């Protein structure tokens, strides 16, 4: 059995969150686009796509009924049926509209007596009709570049007959450092969060908590970002930062972030590395503030959605430490749920979070707070 590492110490002065993030993002550019089948593109960030053809490519009936010209029905009513000069054409939903017809009326509003037809209702042009380009305008794109692909975007892509979508999907390697308890809840949480962010995620397990085992699992080959989970603290069995130093460069260990102050950032062979703590709240805090912004930059994603609401009550924070505060929307206001110490219950109930900057003492009640949305 490998002997535990000697206890470590965090630096006396923690690295400001902004400085740690700037070091991670320095020199990064969006990854090259790849073409994926629609089902695999879901959640990825869209890149530039070719202009689409109009859909439908011609005027199409959207209801079963009689195809007519609206101006030929002026004055028709159930009290005064209007004889039609020409026989109407029966169409069903999806059929191409006959030449000259611009509306579809229900079967019950046309009567037939032998070879003669009469209408019992008026109509307006376009009634019961999907115009050319009514679903997709000609020369439009499936989805704006920089936005995640949604299920509704896939509907448009499939309707347009696209076999692939062009997206940016950063390659992320997750290295799970086995917890002393044997639990993997935090690793599962980060892996699921990474997939939801559109990353091509590969998870590997370190065979032990020692530096050699972690370093062996932290292979940056073929990835754009490497994230380790667990073992970033200063305990005798914490060796993630020692492994990072062995494989590459430790830029900062000890971030002025609560929770998450034992997180570390660095690089291995030029690839940015984030070492997350093993506790779920600390791991999430470092994931949200360090790893996720790097993924967004690599994928060329537009800024994540935020919502500004007034605070129901004040938020107090310690100067010098960036603090994560969980918020819940309540009657048009943000209600703080937890700050710094984030319980699992608070994490599950939160609608958004805000990062109180290290140079701030917090926010007064009633002040507007621009928070990152956690759920749509």
C-alpha positions as CSV (number, residue, x, y, z in Angstrom):
1,X,0.0,0.0,0.0
2,X,1.3,3.4,-1.0
3,X,2.2,5.6,2.0
4,X,0.1,8.8,2.3
5,X,1.6,12.0,1.2
6,X,2.8,14.4,3.9
7,X,0.3,17.1,4.8
8,X,0.3,20.2,2.6
9,X,-0.7,23.8,3.2
10,X,-2.6,26.2,1.2
11,X,-0.7,29.5,0.4
12,X,-1.1,32.2,3.0
13,X,-2.7,34.4,0.3
14,X,-5.4,32.7,-1.7
15,X,-5.5,33.5,-5.5
16,X,-8.4,35.7,-6.5
17,X,-11.0,33.9,-8.5
18,X,-10.7,36.3,-11.4
19,X,-6.9,35.8,-11.6
20,X,-7.3,32.0,-11.6
21,X,-9.9,32.1,-14.3
22,X,-7.9,34.5,-16.4
23,X,-4.9,32.1,-16.2
24,X,-7.0,29.2,-17.3
25,X,-8.5,31.0,-20.3
26,X,-5.4,32.7,-21.5
27,X,-4.7,31.9,-25.1
28,X,-7.7,29.6,-25.5
29,X,-9.7,29.7,-28.8
30,X,-12.9,27.9,-29.7
31,X,-12.4,24.3,-30.9
32,X,-12.9,23.4,-34.5
33,X,-16.5,22.5,-35.5
34,X,-17.4,18.9,-36.0
35,X,-20.4,17.5,-37.9
36,X,-22.7,15.2,-35.8
37,X,-26.0,13.4,-36.4
38,X,-28.8,15.5,-34.8
39,X,-29.3,13.1,-31.9
40,X,-25.6,13.5,-30.9
41,X,-25.6,17.3,-31.4
42,X,-28.3,17.9,-28.7
43,X,-26.8,20.1,-26.0
44,X,-23.7,21.0,-28.0
45,X,-23.0,24.6,-29.1
46,X,-24.0,25.3,-32.7
47,X,-21.4,26.5,-35.2
48,X,-22.0,28.2,-38.5
49,X,-24.4,26.2,-40.7
50,X,-25.4,26.3,-44.3
51,X,-28.5,28.3,-45.3
52,X,-31.7,26.2,-45.5
53,X,-34.1,25.8,-48.3
54,X,-37.7,27.1,-47.8
55,X,-40.0,24.7,-46.0
56,X,-42.6,23.9,-47.2
57,X,-41.2,24.3,-50.7
58,X,-44.7,25.3,-52.0
59,X,-48.1,26.3,-50.5
60,X,-49.4,23.3,-48.6
61,X,-52.8,22.4,-47.1
62,X,-52.7,22.1,-43.3
63,X,-56.3,20.7,-43.0
64,X,-58.5,18.4,-44.9
65,X,-61.1,20.2,-47.0
66,X,-62.0,22.0,-50.2
67,X,-59.3,24.1,-51.9
68,X,-60.8,27.4,-53.2
69,X,-60.0,31.0,-54.0
70,X,-61.1,33.3,-51.1
71,X,-62.4,36.0,-53.4
72,X,-64.8,33.6,-55.0
73,X,-66.5,33.1,-51.6
74,X,-67.3,36.7,-50.8
75,X,-70.9,36.9,-49.6
76,X,-71.4,33.2,-49.0
77,X,-73.3,32.2,-45.8
78,X,-75.4,29.4,-44.4
79,X,-78.5,31.6,-45.1
80,X,-77.4,32.5,-48.6
81,X,-75.3,29.7,-50.2
82,X,-73.1,31.0,-53.1
83,X,-73.0,28.9,-56.3
84,X,-69.4,28.2,-57.4
85,X,-68.4,28.9,-61.0
86,X,-65.9,26.0,-60.9
87,X,-65.7,22.8,-59.0
88,X,-63.5,22.9,-55.9
89,X,-60.6,20.5,-55.4
90,X,-60.5,18.2,-52.4
91,X,-57.2,18.3,-50.6
92,X,-55.8,16.7,-47.4
93,X,-53.3,17.9,-44.9
94,X,-49.9,17.9,-46.5
95,X,-51.1,18.1,-50.1
96,X,-49.8,20.8,-52.5
97,X,-52.3,23.5,-53.1
98,X,-53.9,23.6,-56.5
99,X,-52.9,26.4,-58.9
100,X,-55.0,29.5,-58.1
101,X,-56.4,28.2,-54.8
102,X,-55.4,30.2,-51.6
103,X,-57.6,28.8,-48.9
104,X,-59.1,25.5,-47.6
105,X,-62.6,25.3,-46.0
106,X,-64.2,22.5,-44.1
107,X,-66.2,19.8,-46.0
108,X,-69.4,20.9,-44.3
109,X,-69.2,24.4,-45.7
110,X,-69.5,23.2,-49.3
111,X,-72.7,21.5,-50.6
112,X,-73.0,19.5,-53.8
113,X,-76.1,19.0,-55.8
114,X,-75.3,16.9,-58.8
115,X,-72.5,18.6,-60.8
116,X,-73.1,21.9,-59.0
117,X,-71.3,23.2,-55.8
118,X,-72.2,26.0,-53.5
119,X,-70.4,27.5,-50.6
120,X,-72.0,28.2,-47.2
121,X,-69.1,30.3,-45.7
122,X,-66.5,32.9,-46.6
123,X,-62.8,32.5,-46.1
124,X,-59.7,34.6,-46.0
125,X,-56.6,34.1,-48.1
126,X,-54.2,31.7,-46.3
127,X,-56.9,30.0,-44.3
128,X,-56.0,26.3,-43.8
129,X,-52.8,26.8,-45.8
130,X,-49.1,26.8,-44.9
131,X,-47.4,29.2,-47.3
132,X,-44.2,28.6,-49.1
133,X,-41.5,29.1,-46.4
134,X,-44.1,29.2,-43.7
135,X,-42.1,26.8,-41.5
136,X,-38.6,27.7,-42.5
137,X,-37.8,30.9,-44.5
138,X,-35.4,30.5,-47.4
139,X,-31.7,31.2,-46.6
140,X,-32.3,31.0,-42.8
141,X,-30.1,28.9,-40.5
142,X,-31.1,26.1,-38.2
143,X,-29.8,27.7,-35.1
144,X,-27.7,30.8,-34.3
145,X,-24.0,30.1,-33.8
146,X,-23.0,30.1,-30.2
147,X,-26.3,28.8,-28.8
148,X,-26.8,25.2,-27.5
149,X,-28.8,22.9,-29.7
150,X,-32.3,22.2,-28.3
151,X,-34.9,19.5,-29.1
152,X,-36.9,22.1,-31.1
153,X,-33.8,22.9,-33.1
154,X,-33.5,19.2,-34.0
155,X,-37.1,19.2,-35.2
156,X,-36.2,22.0,-37.7
157,X,-33.0,20.2,-38.7
158,X,-34.9,16.9,-39.3
159,X,-37.8,18.7,-41.1
160,X,-35.2,20.3,-43.4
161,X,-33.7,16.9,-44.1
162,X,-30.3,17.6,-42.5
163,X,-28.3,14.5,-41.8
164,X,-25.7,16.3,-39.7
165,X,-25.3,19.5,-37.7
166,X,-22.1,21.5,-37.3
167,X,-21.3,22.1,-33.7
168,X,-18.4,22.8,-31.4
169,X,-17.9,20.0,-28.8
170,X,-14.8,20.4,-26.5
171,X,-13.2,17.2,-25.4
172,X,-13.2,16.9,-21.6
173,X,-11.3,14.3,-19.6
174,X,-12.6,13.8,-16.1
175,X,-10.2,12.1,-13.6
176,X,-12.0,10.8,-10.6
177,X,-9.8,10.4,-7.5
178,X,-11.5,7.7,-5.4
179,X,-13.1,9.0,-2.2
180,X,-12.2,7.5,1.1
181,X,-15.9,6.6,1.6
182,X,-16.0,4.9,-1.8
183,X,-18.9,7.1,-3.0
184,X,-18.9,8.5,-6.5
185,X,-21.8,11.0,-6.2
186,X,-19.6,14.1,-6.9
187,X,-17.9,12.5,-9.9
188,X,-21.3,11.5,-11.3
189,X,-22.6,15.1,-10.7
190,X,-19.7,16.7,-12.6
191,X,-19.9,14.1,-15.4
192,X,-23.6,14.8,-15.9
193,X,-23.0,18.6,-15.7
194,X,-20.2,18.3,-18.3
195,X,-22.5,16.3,-20.7
196,X,-25.3,18.9,-20.2
197,X,-22.8,21.6,-21.2
198,X,-22.2,19.9,-24.5
199,X,-18.7,18.5,-23.8
200,X,-17.5,15.2,-25.3
201,X,-16.7,13.7,-21.9
202,X,-14.3,10.9,-21.1
203,X,-14.2,9.8,-17.5
204,X,-11.2,7.8,-16.1
205,X,-10.7,6.5,-12.6
206,X,-7.4,6.9,-10.7
207,X,-6.4,3.6,-9.2
208,X,-5.5,5.2,-5.9
209,X,-5.3,8.6,-4.1
210,X,-1.6,8.8,-4.3
211,X,0.2,11.2,-6.7
212,X,1.5,8.5,-9.0
213,X,-1.9,6.9,-9.5
214,X,-3.6,10.3,-10.2
215,X,-0.8,11.4,-12.6
216,X,-1.1,8.1,-14.5
217,X,-4.9,8.8,-15.1
218,X,-4.4,12.5,-15.9
219,X,-3.4,12.0,-19.6
220,X,-4.2,15.2,-21.5
221,X,-3.8,13.5,-24.9
222,X,-6.7,14.3,-27.2
223,X,-8.5,16.6,-24.7
224,X,-9.1,20.3,-24.6
225,X,-9.7,20.5,-20.8
226,X,-8.8,18.2,-18.0
227,X,-10.7,18.2,-14.7
228,X,-9.9,16.1,-11.6
229,X,-12.4,15.4,-8.9
230,X,-11.4,15.0,-5.3
231,X,-8.1,15.0,-3.5
232,X,-7.4,18.7,-3.9
233,X,-7.3,19.5,-0.2
234,X,-4.4,19.5,2.2
235,X,-5.0,16.2,4.0
236,X,-2.5,13.4,4.2
237,X,-4.4,11.4,1.5
238,X,-4.9,14.4,-0.8
239,X,-2.5,14.3,-3.7
240,X,-4.3,15.8,-6.8
241,X,-2.2,18.9,-6.7
242,X,1.0,16.9,-6.2
243,X,0.1,14.9,-9.3
244,X,-0.6,18.1,-11.2
245,X,2.9,19.4,-10.3
246,X,4.4,16.1,-11.3
247,X,2.7,16.2,-14.8
248,X,2.7,19.9,-15.5
249,X,2.4,23.2,-13.8
250,X,0.4,24.3,-10.8
251,X,-0.7,27.9,-11.5
252,X,-2.7,28.3,-8.3
253,X,-3.7,26.1,-5.4
254,X,-6.1,27.8,-3.0
255,X,-8.7,30.0,-4.7
256,X,-10.4,32.9,-2.9
257,X,-13.8,31.1,-3.4
258,X,-16.3,29.9,-0.8
259,X,-17.1,27.1,-1.1
260,X,-14.2,25.6,-3.2
261,X,-11.2,27.3,-1.7
262,X,-9.1,24.1,-2.0
263,X,-9.5,24.0,-5.8
264,X,-6.4,24.3,-8.0
265,X,-5.7,25.4,-11.6
266,X,-2.8,24.6,-13.8
267,X,-1.7,23.2,-17.2
268,X,-0.4,19.9,-18.5
269,X,1.2,20.1,-21.9
270,X,-0.6,23.3,-22.6
271,X,-4.0,21.9,-21.7
272,X,-5.9,23.8,-18.9
273,X,-6.5,21.8,-15.8
274,X,-8.9,22.3,-12.9
275,X,-8.6,20.3,-9.8
276,X,-12.0,20.2,-8.0
277,X,-12.6,19.4,-4.4
278,X,-14.4,16.2,-3.6
279,X,-17.3,17.7,-1.6
280,X,-20.4,18.3,-3.9
281,X,-20.9,21.9,-3.0
282,X,-17.2,22.8,-3.3
283,X,-16.9,20.9,-6.5
284,X,-19.9,22.6,-8.0
285,X,-18.7,26.1,-7.0
286,X,-15.4,25.5,-8.7
287,X,-17.0,23.9,-11.6
288,X,-19.4,26.9,-12.1
289,X,-16.7,29.5,-11.7
290,X,-13.6,27.9,-13.2
291,X,-14.3,24.9,-15.4
292,X,-17.6,25.9,-17.0
293,X,-16.3,29.3,-18.3
294,X,-13.4,27.5,-19.9
295,X,-15.8,25.1,-21.6
296,X,-17.9,28.0,-22.8
297,X,-14.9,29.7,-24.3
298,X,-13.8,26.5,-26.0
299,X,-17.2,25.9,-27.5
300,X,-17.7,29.5,-28.6
301,X,-20.9,29.7,-26.5
302,X,-22.7,33.0,-26.1
303,X,-23.0,34.3,-22.5
304,X,-25.1,32.0,-20.3
305,X,-28.6,33.3,-19.4
306,X,-29.0,35.5,-16.4
307,X,-32.0,37.1,-14.7
308,X,-32.0,40.3,-12.7
309,X,-34.4,40.5,-9.8
310,X,-34.5,42.5,-6.6
311,X,-33.3,40.8,-3.5
312,X,-35.9,39.8,-0.9
313,X,-33.4,40.2,1.9
314,X,-29.7,41.3,2.0
315,X,-26.7,39.1,1.3
316,X,-23.7,39.6,3.6
317,X,-20.3,38.5,2.4
318,X,-16.7,38.5,3.6
319,X,-14.3,40.9,1.8
320,X,-11.5,39.1,0.0
321,X,-13.4,35.9,-0.8
322,X,-15.7,35.4,-3.8
323,X,-18.8,33.7,-2.4
324,X,-21.4,31.6,-4.1
325,X,-25.0,32.4,-3.1
326,X,-27.9,30.2,-4.1
327,X,-31.2,31.9,-5.0
328,X,-34.8,31.0,-5.4
329,X,-37.3,33.0,-7.4
330,X,-40.2,34.1,-5.1
331,X,-42.9,36.5,-6.1
332,X,-40.7,38.4,-8.5
333,X,-37.7,38.6,-6.1
334,X,-34.6,36.6,-5.4
335,X,-34.7,34.9,-2.0
336,X,-31.3,33.8,-0.8
337,X,-31.2,30.1,0.2
338,X,-27.6,29.6,1.2
339,X,-24.3,31.4,1.0
340,X,-20.8,29.8,1.2
341,X,-22.0,26.6,2.9
342,X,-24.3,25.0,0.4
343,X,-26.4,22.0,1.5
344,X,-27.7,19.4,-0.9
345,X,-31.2,20.5,-0.2
346,X,-30.4,24.1,-1.0
347,X,-28.6,23.0,-4.2
348,X,-31.7,21.0,-5.3
349,X,-34.1,23.9,-4.6
350,X,-32.1,26.7,-6.1
351,X,-33.2,28.4,-9.3
352,X,-30.1,30.5,-9.8
353,X,-26.8,31.5,-8.2
354,X,-24.8,34.6,-8.0
355,X,-21.1,35.1,-7.3
356,X,-20.5,37.9,-4.8
357,X,-17.1,39.4,-5.8
358,X,-14.2,39.3,-3.4
359,X,-14.2,43.0,-3.2
360,X,-17.8,43.3,-2.1
361,X,-19.5,43.0,1.3
362,X,-22.6,41.7,-0.3
363,X,-25.9,43.2,-1.6
364,X,-28.5,45.2,0.2
365,X,-32.2,44.1,0.3
366,X,-34.1,45.4,-2.7
367,X,-31.0,45.8,-4.9
368,X,-31.2,44.1,-8.3
369,X,-29.0,41.0,-8.6
370,X,-28.1,39.6,-12.0
371,X,-28.0,35.8,-11.3
372,X,-27.0,32.8,-13.4
373,X,-30.0,30.6,-14.2
374,X,-29.8,27.0,-13.0
375,X,-33.1,25.8,-14.4
376,X,-35.2,27.1,-17.3
